[in-house]
Amino acid sequence: MQEIPHNLERVRARIAAAASDAGRPADAVRLVAVSKTRGPEAIATAHAAGQTDFGENYLQEALTKIEALSGNDGLVWHFIGPIQSNKTRAIAENFDWVHSVDRLKIARRLSAQRPEGLAPLQLCLQVNVDDQASKSGVSPDAAAELAAAVAELPNLRLRGLMAIPAPADDPADQQRPFAALRRLLASIDAGGCALDTLSMGMTGDLEAAIAEGATLVRVGTAIFGLRP
Ligand SMILES: *Cc1c(COP(=O)(O)O)cnc(C)c1O
């Protein structure tokens, strides 16, 4: 737990260095701390060290923590895990961002179930950018059509694309799928909806993602340590 502030500083320094190498300002990259499997104390510790954005994969676990931390002003919650249709209501009611939408049915439900009085739900489409059979995500070929349909829905704001490429050690292999996601985003015309978000890069490959234009990285292990 005591390492969290120090780890956060190191991750911020990695982001700043990678952005600088890419000729981009450090504040062009938003850090989401992935807190799955961590307790509310770990999140509160990171928040006290200036971290505001947190990513969660498992709904039930996340709801417990959101409730426990409801007194902490300024927390921003990102849902980044697979979404079943029976989970959309609780996601629409409790999260600020959703990164893992890969079909229209889910987007429609999130839109219909977003409570009145809350800001629009910020949304990324998850793309299966390197065609991994086991991973969720819309296929790159179908992404533009899905984006156009999602952009029409009320109570949501389509922000961009998210991907989780297969892990790779070599930086060139890491960069290839991120470059593909960047080109895909640039090719999508979502009816005048400004797409400004590339959610890509984790502990092992955030430098490669930032080199290819990531505007948001999702980092767990480098902040909170190895998951149990
Ligand atoms: C767990 C997870 C992360 C964080 O991975 P680390 O390697 O621990 O940084 C990022 N994105 C998603 C979608 C995840 O499930």
The ligand as a MOL file (V3000), in Angstrom:
LIG
                    3D

  0  0  0     0  0            999 V3000
M  V30 BEGIN CTAB
M  V30 COUNTS 15 15 0 0 0
M  V30 BEGIN ATOM
M  V30 1 C -6.4490 -5.5540 -16.2130 0
M  V30 2 C -6.6210 -4.6200 -17.3640 0
M  V30 3 C -5.7220 -3.5630 -17.5830 0
M  V30 4 C -4.4820 -3.3090 -16.7430 0
M  V30 5 O -3.4920 -4.2610 -17.0200 0
M  V30 6 P -2.0260 -4.1480 -16.3440 0
M  V30 7 O -1.2130 -5.0420 -17.2110 0
M  V30 8 O -2.1660 -4.6430 -14.9570 0
M  V30 9 O -1.5970 -2.7380 -16.4230 0
M  V30 10 C -5.9980 -2.6830 -18.6230 0
M  V30 11 N -7.0780 -2.8420 -19.4260 0
M  V30 12 C -7.9580 -3.8450 -19.2440 0
M  V30 13 C -9.1320 -3.9570 -20.1480 0
M  V30 14 C -7.7470 -4.7720 -18.2310 0
M  V30 15 O -8.6210 -5.7810 -18.0850 0
M  V30 END ATOM
M  V30 BEGIN BOND
M  V30 1 1 1 2
M  V30 2 1 2 3
M  V30 3 2 2 14
M  V30 4 1 3 4
M  V30 5 2 3 10
M  V30 6 1 4 5
M  V30 7 1 5 6
M  V30 8 2 6 7
M  V30 9 1 6 8
M  V30 10 1 6 9
M  V30 11 1 10 11
M  V30 12 2 11 12
M  V30 13 1 12 13
M  V30 14 1 12 14
M  V30 15 1 14 15
M  V30 END BOND
M  V30 END CTAB
M  END
